Amino acid sequence: MKFFIDTADLDEIREAESWGILAGVTTNPTLYAKTGGKLADFENHMAKICEICKDIPVSAESTAETTEEMIAEGRRLAAIAPNIVVKLPICEASLPATHVLATEGIRVNMTLIFSAPQALLAASAGARYISPFVGRFDDIGDDGIEQLGTVVTCVKNYDYGYWEQEDGPEIITASVRTPNHVTQAALIGADIATVPFAALKKCVHHPLTDKGLASFNADWEKVKNA
């Protein structure tokens, strides 16, 4: 399974990239706002992310509301860098926009997916990436992993005529909160997990690893002082 980082913070992206595990970046207006970013600097900020991550996809989300506006903004975002992926929320306006952009060779990440029918529509319209959310289901007492499994099974049953040369469409597990979300997504067969940096760091650690490392260090100190 591929790891994307879900952030617009340049320092977090640089650190994750230095680990050698980063396969993509996803952003959204909320994540950009957390950086203190301004509207006038949005496209420049996306360009900076693409410069850090030259050979991997970077999702930049459109805030347009009509099909025509989504197409126009999608084209403008895609012109920032070759690795930009246009992020659109699933809705009636975004499906035709996705179809037009896909026929022009512009990759779309369709987000805010909460059901298998939504995911199937996104794939049929030409989305390169499909982003079902997990954590937000958990927030309302539902089972986000079970919903993810349904989406993966349904989408992988079919071919769609788009992005097959790139092994797409790929399913991005989004709204990831814990290492267990990552584990379950991998067991289900999701292609990608996009993970906030704090959750990504949790994936590195385990209490027994930390305990073992402390023990090794303590024993080595004994050797040094022997």
N, C-alpha and C positions, 0 to 999 in steps of 0.2 A: 504494500500500500504506500502511496506517495503522501508526503507531508507538505502541506501548504501552511503558511503562517497567516493568521487573520488579524491584521494590524495595518495601520498607516504610519506607525512610528519608525522613522529611518534607522535609529539606533538598534531597535529590536530586530529589524530586518537584517541589518549588517551582522549582528551577532548570530542570528539563526543561519544566515548564509555561510558564516565562517565554520559552522559545525559540519558542513558538507552533506547535509540531509535535506536541504530546502529544494522543493520541486515547484513552488509557486507561491504567489501572494494574493490574498483577497482583501479588499477594502470595501468600506461603505461610508455613507455620510456621517454616521455616528462615530466611527473610528477616526475619520479625518477630523471631525470636530474636537475629539479628545487631544489631538496634537496642537490645538490652538490655531489650526489652519484657517485661512481666509478664502472667500470665494474666488477672488482674483488670482490667487496663487494655486488653485486646485490642479490645473493641468500641468503647471511647472512641478508641483509636488509629485504627481504621477510620473512625470519624466525622470525625476530623481530616483524614484523606486525602480523604474525600468533600467536605469543606468547601473544600479547596484545588482539587479537581477537580469542581466542581459539575455540569457538564453532560456528563461522560464516564464510562464504566463503570469501576468499581473492583472487582476480584475479591477476595473474602474467603473463605479456604478453611475448610471444615468439617473437624473432626477426629473427627466421629462415625463409628461403625463399623457400626451397623445401619441398615436402611432407615428405621425409625421415628425414630431419633435424627437421621438426616440431614434428614428432613423437618422435624422440630421445630427443629433448629439452622438450617436453611435459612430457615425463616420468620422466626426471630429475627434472623438476619443481614440479611435483606432489609428488615426494619423499621428498621434503622439509618439508611438514607437511600435515596431513590428510585433512585440510580445504583449501588447495590450489586448485584454479580453473585455468586451463590453458587458457589464452586469446589468440585467434587467429583472424587475420583479414579475412574477407570473400574473398576468391579467389579460383582459380581452385586447387591450391596446398593444401589449408587448408581443403577442404571438405573431401578428403580421409583420411587426418590426423585426422580430427575430428571423422570420422567413426571408425578408428582403436582405438583411445583413448577411445571413448565411449564404445566400446565392451570390453575394459579392465577395465571399471569402473572409468575412469578418466574424470572428469567434464571439459567441455570446455565452455568458454564464447566467442561466435563469435561476433566480433566487426566490426565497420565501416559499419554497415548496413544502407542503404539509400533507399531500396525499398522492397516491399512485396515479390517479387520473391526471392530476396536474403535471406530474413528471412525464407521463406518456405524451401529453399534449406538447410539452416543451421539447421532447426528443423529436416528435413528428414535425414540429415547426422548424427544426434545424439547430437547436441549442447544442453547442459543443460541450458544455458542462451543465449539470443539473445539481442544484444544491438543496437537498432536503434537510430540514432542521431537526435536531435531536433534543437539545437542552430545553427549548421552549415548550415541547410536549411535556417534559418532566416537570416544568414549572406549574402546569395545570393538573398535575396528578395523573397524566397519561404516560404510556411507555414509548418514549421516542425511539428506542432501539428496535422495538417491534415494528413501528411504522417505517423505519429505515429499511428493515429487511423486506417488507412488502414492496417498497419502491424498487429496491435492487432487483428482486426477482422479476417484477413486471417489466422493467426497462430492459433487462438483459435477455428477455425472451424473444426480442425482435431486432431486426435491422431497419435502419431509417433512411439510408441513402445519403447521409451527410457524415463527413468526418471519419468514414470507415478507414481511410488510409492512415489516420492518426489513432486508430483504435478507440474512436469516440462513438457516441457521446460517453463521457465519463461522469460518474456520480461522486460529488463532493459531499462528504458528511460535514454539515455545518452546525453551528451552535453547540460546539464541543466544550464540555466543562471539565471533564475528568479523564484520567488515563483509562478508566474502564470504558468510557465512550469510545476511545480509540481502539481498545482491544475488541470490543463487540463489533465495531464497524469493520475491522479486519476479518473477523470470523465470518461475518455476513458476506464479505466480498465486495465491499464498497471500494472504489478505485482510489479515493483520496480522502484524507481528513484535513480540514483546515482548522488550525488550532491557535487560540490566543497564546501569546508568548508565555504567560504565567502557567497555563495548562501544559504547554510544551515542556517547560522546565520540570513540571511535576512528573512527566513521562520519563525523565532521566533518572529520577530518584526512586528509591524504595527503602523502607526502614531497615531491612536486613542488609542491603548494600551499604547504607550509612553506618550501621553497626559494625559490619565486617571491616570497612575501611578504617574506622576508629581503632578497631582491634589490631589490624595490621600496622598502623602507625605507632601504636603503643608498644607493640612487640619490637618494631624496628628501633625505637628509642632505646629499648633494653640492649639490643645488639650494639648500637652505637656507644653505649655507656659501659659495655662489658669490659 
